[in-house]
Amino acid sequence: MATTTTGSTFKVLVVDDSNTIRRSAEIFLKQGGHEVLLADDGFDALAKVNDYQPQLIFCDILMPKLDGYQTCAIIKRNARFSGTPVVMLSSKDGVFDKARGRMVGCQEYLTKPFTKDQLLQAVQQFGNAQQGAM
């Protein structure tokens, strides 16, 4: 199921405790022709990463139990998934938050509310980069 505009279909995991954000991201990504997995917290995300091996992960920072920084750090420590790009999602746009995200291994940082174009651009950027690495 390849698309001609972005080149390929990617398996994308969206991790956010907000149902609204998850649904918006799912709609935008499916419109872009991508396969979408959803998780509502960090523990759910870790199980889905292990079971489905997404090619890109969008992860909220502020979540109960396991926050986005912890979730990203755990994913990046696993040799199987250390190369999987993680894009942090946050309602805050601070330098400290971005720096902390980079420290745990995230590749990019999107501020909420994000647009369809921002999400699809990130998928194209990191999905293509990952395909080149395979």
PyMOL commands that place a pseudoatom at each C-alpha (Angstrom):
pseudoatom trace, name=CA, resn=MET, resi=1, chain=A, elem=C, hetatm=0, pos=[0.000, 0.000, 0.000]
pseudoatom trace, name=CA, resn=ALA, resi=2, chain=A, elem=C, hetatm=0, pos=[2.555, 2.584, -1.088]
pseudoatom trace, name=CA, resn=THR, resi=3, chain=A, elem=C, hetatm=0, pos=[1.519, 6.141, -1.810]
pseudoatom trace, name=CA, resn=THR, resi=4, chain=A, elem=C, hetatm=0, pos=[3.040, 8.207, -4.573]
pseudoatom trace, name=CA, resn=THR, resi=5, chain=A, elem=C, hetatm=0, pos=[3.355, 11.508, -2.711]
pseudoatom trace, name=CA, resn=THR, resi=6, chain=A, elem=C, hetatm=0, pos=[5.304, 10.390, 0.362]
pseudoatom trace, name=CA, resn=GLY, resi=7, chain=A, elem=C, hetatm=0, pos=[6.827, 7.317, -1.247]
pseudoatom trace, name=CA, resn=SER, resi=8, chain=A, elem=C, hetatm=0, pos=[5.939, 4.762, 1.406]
pseudoatom trace, name=CA, resn=THR, resi=9, chain=A, elem=C, hetatm=0, pos=[3.505, 3.771, 4.080]
pseudoatom trace, name=CA, resn=PHE, resi=10, chain=A, elem=C, hetatm=0, pos=[4.947, 3.854, 7.570]
pseudoatom trace, name=CA, resn=LYS, resi=11, chain=A, elem=C, hetatm=0, pos=[3.830, 2.206, 10.789]
pseudoatom trace, name=CA, resn=VAL, resi=12, chain=A, elem=C, hetatm=0, pos=[3.476, 5.041, 13.304]
pseudoatom trace, name=CA, resn=LEU, resi=13, chain=A, elem=C, hetatm=0, pos=[2.758, 4.856, 17.045]
pseudoatom trace, name=CA, resn=VAL, resi=14, chain=A, elem=C, hetatm=0, pos=[1.031, 7.820, 18.714]
pseudoatom trace, name=CA, resn=VAL, resi=15, chain=A, elem=C, hetatm=0, pos=[1.359, 7.930, 22.514]
pseudoatom trace, name=CA, resn=ASP, resi=16, chain=A, elem=C, hetatm=0, pos=[-0.778, 10.490, 24.343]
pseudoatom trace, name=CA, resn=ASP, resi=17, chain=A, elem=C, hetatm=0, pos=[-3.079, 10.376, 27.357]
pseudoatom trace, name=CA, resn=SER, resi=18, chain=A, elem=C, hetatm=0, pos=[-5.491, 12.759, 25.584]
pseudoatom trace, name=CA, resn=ASN, resi=19, chain=A, elem=C, hetatm=0, pos=[-8.056, 10.914, 23.493]
pseudoatom trace, name=CA, resn=THR, resi=20, chain=A, elem=C, hetatm=0, pos=[-8.566, 14.070, 21.393]
pseudoatom trace, name=CA, resn=ILE, resi=21, chain=A, elem=C, hetatm=0, pos=[-4.876, 14.314, 20.491]
pseudoatom trace, name=CA, resn=ARG, resi=22, chain=A, elem=C, hetatm=0, pos=[-4.663, 10.582, 19.710]
pseudoatom trace, name=CA, resn=ARG, resi=23, chain=A, elem=C, hetatm=0, pos=[-7.724, 10.720, 17.459]
pseudoatom trace, name=CA, resn=SER, resi=24, chain=A, elem=C, hetatm=0, pos=[-6.543, 13.881, 15.647]
pseudoatom trace, name=CA, resn=ALA, resi=25, chain=A, elem=C, hetatm=0, pos=[-3.123, 12.378, 15.007]
pseudoatom trace, name=CA, resn=GLU, resi=26, chain=A, elem=C, hetatm=0, pos=[-4.696, 9.107, 13.859]
pseudoatom trace, name=CA, resn=ILE, resi=27, chain=A, elem=C, hetatm=0, pos=[-6.962, 10.892, 11.368]
pseudoatom trace, name=CA, resn=PHE, resi=28, chain=A, elem=C, hetatm=0, pos=[-4.127, 13.055, 9.998]
pseudoatom trace, name=CA, resn=LEU, resi=29, chain=A, elem=C, hetatm=0, pos=[-1.731, 10.114, 9.646]
pseudoatom trace, name=CA, resn=LYS, resi=30, chain=A, elem=C, hetatm=0, pos=[-4.301, 7.815, 8.048]
pseudoatom trace, name=CA, resn=GLN, resi=31, chain=A, elem=C, hetatm=0, pos=[-5.130, 10.583, 5.558]
pseudoatom trace, name=CA, resn=GLY, resi=32, chain=A, elem=C, hetatm=0, pos=[-1.419, 10.531, 4.732]
pseudoatom trace, name=CA, resn=GLY, resi=33, chain=A, elem=C, hetatm=0, pos=[-1.703, 6.800, 4.008]
pseudoatom trace, name=CA, resn=HIS, resi=34, chain=A, elem=C, hetatm=0, pos=[0.086, 5.524, 7.108]
pseudoatom trace, name=CA, resn=GLU, resi=35, chain=A, elem=C, hetatm=0, pos=[-0.679, 2.646, 9.461]
pseudoatom trace, name=CA, resn=VAL, resi=36, chain=A, elem=C, hetatm=0, pos=[-1.426, 4.030, 12.941]
pseudoatom trace, name=CA, resn=LEU, resi=37, chain=A, elem=C, hetatm=0, pos=[-1.101, 2.427, 16.371]
pseudoatom trace, name=CA, resn=LEU, resi=38, chain=A, elem=C, hetatm=0, pos=[-2.357, 4.219, 19.486]
pseudoatom trace, name=CA, resn=ALA, resi=39, chain=A, elem=C, hetatm=0, pos=[-1.239, 4.069, 23.125]
pseudoatom trace, name=CA, resn=ASP, resi=40, chain=A, elem=C, hetatm=0, pos=[-2.670, 6.058, 26.024]
pseudoatom trace, name=CA, resn=ASP, resi=41, chain=A, elem=C, hetatm=0, pos=[0.345, 5.927, 28.370]
pseudoatom trace, name=CA, resn=GLY, resi=42, chain=A, elem=C, hetatm=0, pos=[4.018, 4.995, 28.497]
pseudoatom trace, name=CA, resn=PHE, resi=43, chain=A, elem=C, hetatm=0, pos=[3.478, 1.400, 29.637]
pseudoatom trace, name=CA, resn=ASP, resi=44, chain=A, elem=C, hetatm=0, pos=[0.954, 0.794, 26.848]
pseudoatom trace, name=CA, resn=ALA, resi=45, chain=A, elem=C, hetatm=0, pos=[3.461, 2.342, 24.422]
pseudoatom trace, name=CA, resn=LEU, resi=46, chain=A, elem=C, hetatm=0, pos=[6.295, 0.040, 25.513]
pseudoatom trace, name=CA, resn=ALA, resi=47, chain=A, elem=C, hetatm=0, pos=[4.113, -3.028, 24.959]
pseudoatom trace, name=CA, resn=LYS, resi=48, chain=A, elem=C, hetatm=0, pos=[3.060, -1.807, 21.500]
pseudoatom trace, name=CA, resn=VAL, resi=49, chain=A, elem=C, hetatm=0, pos=[6.630, -0.931, 20.493]
pseudoatom trace, name=CA, resn=ASN, resi=50, chain=A, elem=C, hetatm=0, pos=[7.688, -4.460, 21.415]
pseudoatom trace, name=CA, resn=ASP, resi=51, chain=A, elem=C, hetatm=0, pos=[4.710, -6.165, 19.721]
pseudoatom trace, name=CA, resn=TYR, resi=52, chain=A, elem=C, hetatm=0, pos=[4.376, -4.077, 16.535]
pseudoatom trace, name=CA, resn=GLN, resi=53, chain=A, elem=C, hetatm=0, pos=[7.800, -2.446, 15.990]
pseudoatom trace, name=CA, resn=PRO, resi=54, chain=A, elem=C, hetatm=0, pos=[6.610, 0.924, 14.668]
pseudoatom trace, name=CA, resn=GLN, resi=55, chain=A, elem=C, hetatm=0, pos=[8.924, 2.850, 12.350]
pseudoatom trace, name=CA, resn=LEU, resi=56, chain=A, elem=C, hetatm=0, pos=[8.235, 6.171, 14.074]
pseudoatom trace, name=CA, resn=ILE, resi=57, chain=A, elem=C, hetatm=0, pos=[6.863, 7.141, 17.492]
pseudoatom trace, name=CA, resn=PHE, resi=58, chain=A, elem=C, hetatm=0, pos=[5.093, 10.363, 18.464]
pseudoatom trace, name=CA, resn=CYS, resi=59, chain=A, elem=C, hetatm=0, pos=[5.165, 10.611, 22.258]
pseudoatom trace, name=CA, resn=ASP, resi=60, chain=A, elem=C, hetatm=0, pos=[3.476, 13.107, 24.589]
pseudoatom trace, name=CA, resn=ILE, resi=61, chain=A, elem=C, hetatm=0, pos=[5.660, 14.384, 27.430]
pseudoatom trace, name=CA, resn=LEU, resi=62, chain=A, elem=C, hetatm=0, pos=[3.118, 14.912, 30.208]
pseudoatom trace, name=CA, resn=MET, resi=63, chain=A, elem=C, hetatm=0, pos=[1.460, 11.563, 30.931]
pseudoatom trace, name=CA, resn=PRO, resi=64, chain=A, elem=C, hetatm=0, pos=[0.527, 9.764, 34.145]
pseudoatom trace, name=CA, resn=LYS, resi=65, chain=A, elem=C, hetatm=0, pos=[2.630, 6.842, 35.452]
pseudoatom trace, name=CA, resn=LEU, resi=66, chain=A, elem=C, hetatm=0, pos=[5.455, 6.987, 32.895]
pseudoatom trace, name=CA, resn=ASP, resi=67, chain=A, elem=C, hetatm=0, pos=[6.098, 10.353, 31.246]
pseudoatom trace, name=CA, resn=GLY, resi=68, chain=A, elem=C, hetatm=0, pos=[7.343, 10.859, 27.693]
pseudoatom trace, name=CA, resn=TYR, resi=69, chain=A, elem=C, hetatm=0, pos=[10.961, 11.392, 28.709]
pseudoatom trace, name=CA, resn=GLN, resi=70, chain=A, elem=C, hetatm=0, pos=[11.015, 8.101, 30.651]
pseudoatom trace, name=CA, resn=THR, resi=71, chain=A, elem=C, hetatm=0, pos=[9.198, 6.278, 27.845]
pseudoatom trace, name=CA, resn=CYS, resi=72, chain=A, elem=C, hetatm=0, pos=[11.642, 7.573, 25.217]
pseudoatom trace, name=CA, resn=ALA, resi=73, chain=A, elem=C, hetatm=0, pos=[14.666, 6.707, 27.378]
pseudoatom trace, name=CA, resn=ILE, resi=74, chain=A, elem=C, hetatm=0, pos=[13.451, 3.108, 27.871]
pseudoatom trace, name=CA, resn=ILE, resi=75, chain=A, elem=C, hetatm=0, pos=[12.800, 2.677, 24.129]
pseudoatom trace, name=CA, resn=LYS, resi=76, chain=A, elem=C, hetatm=0, pos=[16.230, 4.086, 23.235]
pseudoatom trace, name=CA, resn=ARG, resi=77, chain=A, elem=C, hetatm=0, pos=[18.014, 1.817, 25.757]
pseudoatom trace, name=CA, resn=ASN, resi=78, chain=A, elem=C, hetatm=0, pos=[16.679, -1.272, 23.976]
pseudoatom trace, name=CA, resn=ALA, resi=79, chain=A, elem=C, hetatm=0, pos=[19.076, -2.261, 21.195]
pseudoatom trace, name=CA, resn=ARG, resi=80, chain=A, elem=C, hetatm=0, pos=[16.182, -3.452, 18.980]
pseudoatom trace, name=CA, resn=PHE, resi=81, chain=A, elem=C, hetatm=0, pos=[14.512, -0.041, 19.058]
pseudoatom trace, name=CA, resn=SER, resi=82, chain=A, elem=C, hetatm=0, pos=[17.380, 2.392, 19.663]
pseudoatom trace, name=CA, resn=GLY, resi=83, chain=A, elem=C, hetatm=0, pos=[17.239, 3.447, 15.998]
pseudoatom trace, name=CA, resn=THR, resi=84, chain=A, elem=C, hetatm=0, pos=[13.482, 4.076, 16.005]
pseudoatom trace, name=CA, resn=PRO, resi=85, chain=A, elem=C, hetatm=0, pos=[12.882, 7.827, 15.706]
pseudoatom trace, name=CA, resn=VAL, resi=86, chain=A, elem=C, hetatm=0, pos=[10.889, 9.404, 18.560]
pseudoatom trace, name=CA, resn=VAL, resi=87, chain=A, elem=C, hetatm=0, pos=[9.180, 12.785, 18.157]
pseudoatom trace, name=CA, resn=MET, resi=88, chain=A, elem=C, hetatm=0, pos=[8.087, 14.398, 21.417]
pseudoatom trace, name=CA, resn=LEU, resi=89, chain=A, elem=C, hetatm=0, pos=[4.714, 16.151, 21.616]
pseudoatom trace, name=CA, resn=SER, resi=90, chain=A, elem=C, hetatm=0, pos=[4.180, 18.894, 24.165]
pseudoatom trace, name=CA, resn=SER, resi=91, chain=A, elem=C, hetatm=0, pos=[2.018, 21.890, 24.895]
pseudoatom trace, name=CA, resn=LYS, resi=92, chain=A, elem=C, hetatm=0, pos=[5.176, 23.615, 26.189]
pseudoatom trace, name=CA, resn=ASP, resi=93, chain=A, elem=C, hetatm=0, pos=[7.711, 25.068, 23.775]
pseudoatom trace, name=CA, resn=GLY, resi=94, chain=A, elem=C, hetatm=0, pos=[10.578, 25.717, 26.183]
pseudoatom trace, name=CA, resn=VAL, resi=95, chain=A, elem=C, hetatm=0, pos=[14.286, 25.365, 25.490]
pseudoatom trace, name=CA, resn=PHE, resi=96, chain=A, elem=C, hetatm=0, pos=[14.660, 23.230, 28.631]
pseudoatom trace, name=CA, resn=ASP, resi=97, chain=A, elem=C, hetatm=0, pos=[11.982, 20.781, 27.463]
pseudoatom trace, name=CA, resn=LYS, resi=98, chain=A, elem=C, hetatm=0, pos=[13.587, 20.449, 24.038]
pseudoatom trace, name=CA, resn=ALA, resi=99, chain=A, elem=C, hetatm=0, pos=[17.039, 19.925, 25.556]
pseudoatom trace, name=CA, resn=ARG, resi=100, chain=A, elem=C, hetatm=0, pos=[15.724, 17.301, 27.963]
pseudoatom trace, name=CA, resn=GLY, resi=101, chain=A, elem=C, hetatm=0, pos=[14.027, 15.514, 25.052]
pseudoatom trace, name=CA, resn=ARG, resi=102, chain=A, elem=C, hetatm=0, pos=[17.285, 15.427, 23.107]
pseudoatom trace, name=CA, resn=MET, resi=103, chain=A, elem=C, hetatm=0, pos=[19.095, 14.060, 26.187]
pseudoatom trace, name=CA, resn=VAL, resi=104, chain=A, elem=C, hetatm=0, pos=[16.798, 11.016, 26.293]
pseudoatom trace, name=CA, resn=GLY, resi=105, chain=A, elem=C, hetatm=0, pos=[17.171, 10.460, 22.555]
pseudoatom trace, name=CA, resn=CYS, resi=106, chain=A, elem=C, hetatm=0, pos=[14.220, 12.100, 20.815]
pseudoatom trace, name=CA, resn=GLN, resi=107, chain=A, elem=C, hetatm=0, pos=[14.854, 13.316, 17.265]
pseudoatom trace, name=CA, resn=GLU, resi=108, chain=A, elem=C, hetatm=0, pos=[12.311, 16.132, 17.055]
pseudoatom trace, name=CA, resn=TYR, resi=109, chain=A, elem=C, hetatm=0, pos=[9.870, 18.125, 19.125]
pseudoatom trace, name=CA, resn=LEU, resi=110, chain=A, elem=C, hetatm=0, pos=[6.389, 19.215, 17.997]
pseudoatom trace, name=CA, resn=THR, resi=111, chain=A, elem=C, hetatm=0, pos=[4.356, 21.725, 19.957]
pseudoatom trace, name=CA, resn=LYS, resi=112, chain=A, elem=C, hetatm=0, pos=[0.651, 21.011, 20.431]
pseudoatom trace, name=CA, resn=PRO, resi=113, chain=A, elem=C, hetatm=0, pos=[-1.651, 21.770, 18.821]
pseudoatom trace, name=CA, resn=PHE, resi=114, chain=A, elem=C, hetatm=0, pos=[0.166, 20.403, 15.776]
pseudoatom trace, name=CA, resn=THR, resi=115, chain=A, elem=C, hetatm=0, pos=[-1.109, 20.544, 12.218]
pseudoatom trace, name=CA, resn=LYS, resi=116, chain=A, elem=C, hetatm=0, pos=[-1.654, 17.708, 9.767]
pseudoatom trace, name=CA, resn=ASP, resi=117, chain=A, elem=C, hetatm=0, pos=[1.238, 19.069, 7.691]
pseudoatom trace, name=CA, resn=GLN, resi=118, chain=A, elem=C, hetatm=0, pos=[3.627, 19.074, 10.666]
pseudoatom trace, name=CA, resn=LEU, resi=119, chain=A, elem=C, hetatm=0, pos=[2.810, 15.438, 11.497]
pseudoatom trace, name=CA, resn=LEU, resi=120, chain=A, elem=C, hetatm=0, pos=[3.091, 14.215, 7.914]
pseudoatom trace, name=CA, resn=GLN, resi=121, chain=A, elem=C, hetatm=0, pos=[6.301, 16.170, 7.378]
pseudoatom trace, name=CA, resn=ALA, resi=122, chain=A, elem=C, hetatm=0, pos=[7.841, 14.501, 10.441]
pseudoatom trace, name=CA, resn=VAL, resi=123, chain=A, elem=C, hetatm=0, pos=[6.779, 11.058, 9.185]
pseudoatom trace, name=CA, resn=GLN, resi=124, chain=A, elem=C, hetatm=0, pos=[8.288, 11.747, 5.792]
pseudoatom trace, name=CA, resn=GLN, resi=125, chain=A, elem=C, hetatm=0, pos=[11.516, 13.127, 7.268]
pseudoatom trace, name=CA, resn=PHE, resi=126, chain=A, elem=C, hetatm=0, pos=[12.145, 10.354, 9.802]
pseudoatom trace, name=CA, resn=GLY, resi=127, chain=A, elem=C, hetatm=0, pos=[10.499, 7.499, 7.946]
pseudoatom trace, name=CA, resn=ASN, resi=128, chain=A, elem=C, hetatm=0, pos=[12.686, 8.078, 4.912]
pseudoatom trace, name=CA, resn=ALA, resi=129, chain=A, elem=C, hetatm=0, pos=[15.774, 8.462, 7.071]
pseudoatom trace, name=CA, resn=GLN, resi=130, chain=A, elem=C, hetatm=0, pos=[15.031, 5.168, 8.774]
pseudoatom trace, name=CA, resn=GLN, resi=131, chain=A, elem=C, hetatm=0, pos=[14.397, 3.361, 5.482]
pseudoatom trace, name=CA, resn=GLY, resi=132, chain=A, elem=C, hetatm=0, pos=[17.767, 4.574, 4.273]
pseudoatom trace, name=CA, resn=ALA, resi=133, chain=A, elem=C, hetatm=0, pos=[19.381, 3.061, 7.374]
pseudoatom trace, name=CA, resn=MET, resi=134, chain=A, elem=C, hetatm=0, pos=[17.861, -0.375, 6.774]
for i in range(1, 134): cmd.bond("trace and resi %d" % i, "trace and resi %d" % (i + 1))
show_as sticks, trace
zoom trace
